[in-house]
Amino acid sequence: MRPKPAPINTSDGPPEPLPRTFSIGGHVLNAPKPVPGLYLVATPIGNLGDITLRALETLAGVDIIACEDTRMTRRLTERYGITALLKPYHEHNAALARPKILQKLAQGTSIALVSDAGTPLISDPGFKLVREVCAAGYKVIALPGPSSVLAALCVSALPTDRFFFEGFLPSKQNARRTRLSELSRIDATLVMFESGNRVQDTLADLADIMAGRDAAICREMTKLHEDIRRAPIAELAAAADTLETRGEFVLVIGPPQARTQLMTEDRLDELLRTSLATGSVKDAVAHAVELSGRPRREIYARALELAKETDRETDKGTGSLGGGGDDGET
């Protein structure tokens, strides 16, 4: 049986003593009171069963849980019978809340910081708080756990030895394309967040700027409707209109291939000429994009130029051998 939630203390004084217990599978367990300090607690990104035992002990044992949205965190605390006091800490009240948290720490209070989902500070509020808590000399303890960044990276089937986390891209297309051009020069797997209402536009920009790379679209990680698609970025962009855009997205883009860094303009021209000699412009461009990693638009323009040069040379050759009119032998 779950303990009844204690009344919320709205005063600025010390919090009222709370039952330090939590519940798993109907069993009520005691939680030791943590030493004073700020605890950075990773919480589930979707499936509430992904919480760690250490996180449950800490959340049940601290005096205060500072959270982005008390309604979101209350879903977790009620699931496990945790009655710690919930206080909001988000980007809109952070400047006012930080001094109060520091004051509580000075009084010997233990405080947990959580985000709505995942690991605190990763594209969520908390950096300035941690910096000020450390500067004031109080303990900061991290409790590792769920992270949509690492979960998406692991299931993407893309290289994991070196990766760069971008967070959210700019919402305006010009700024987004500029940033993607900068990111394209990073020799590592890229991980970025995107909203459902912009994911199709972002995929189109990625296909243009980072053509030839493999990628993964990870939607609603660990949730009931989790969906993961893996393919070359051009294929993912072409099928973007079939995406369910509701939910949260993590995009994982593979690193540029090693040969991409070595391909010169002369080598690209040689590759295109060889392909154009036996196939169409479309096929030549697709082959060059795959091998060079250069933007499709750039390669397509160059392929057209080379195709025109080839046609002109062919016309000249035909004129010198022709003989004129319809009088030649059949």
Secondary structure, DSSP 8 states (H G I E B T S, - for coil): ----------SSS-------EEEETTEEEE-----SEEEEE-B-SS-GGG--HHHHHHHHHSSEEEES-HHHHHHHHHHTT---EEEE--TTTHHHHHHHHHHHHHTT-EEEEE-SSBSTTSSSS-HHHHHHHHHTT--EEEE----HHHHHHHHTTS--SSEEEEEE--SSHHHHHHHHHHHTT-SSEEEEEEETTTHHHHHHHHHHHSTT-EEEEEESTTSTT-EEEEEEHHHHHHTGGGS--SSEEEEEE----HHHHH--HHHHHHHHHHHHHHS-HHHHHHHHHHHH---HHHHHHHHHHHHHHHHHHHHHHHHHH--STT-S--
